[in-house]
Amino acid sequence: MDAVTFQTKALQLERLMFHVSWSMLRREADCADAVQEALTRAWQKRNSLRSPEKFKPWLIRILINTCNDILRQQQKHPLLAKEEAIREEAEPEDPLSVREAVECLKPEWRMVILLHYMEGCSVHEIAQMLHLPEGTVKSRLMYARKRLCMLMKEDWEGEA
């Protein structure tokens, strides 16, 4: 794959990459680092891509692995990650928005919700990207939707 093709395909996936990294890391600086590192790794390993049609799931898998590396690094240094999270955390005063409710989900549920509803990925595409069976993706979507309904209902009832 040449540089122009790689750059064109990567730019098309920029928003998706940010959403995937956000669903795992939840800090803008970490997301930017993860995306940049994943693109660097993908470029270095571009010859390992067997089929150009599989570029999207291949790149997203690299991004997920990069995010996992960042999370492992943060676990080794929990005080730094905790201090930064406390500084960025703000208590919402208004009722939960859908976006805030999505942020409250487990990471594996949050990821499939973002990929499916915000990025428009099919269950099959998500299964390819996450290396999961399609049935697992469907069940995660179902549980995530149920949890979102509960969160939104609780918040709505709390306002009344």
PyMOL commands that set and color helices and strands:
alter all, ss='L'
color gray80, all
select helices_A, chain A and resi 3-12+14-25+28-44+46-48+52-76+78-88+98-103+107-118+123-130+134-159
alter helices_A, ss='H'
color red, helices_A
deselect
rebuild
show_as cartoon
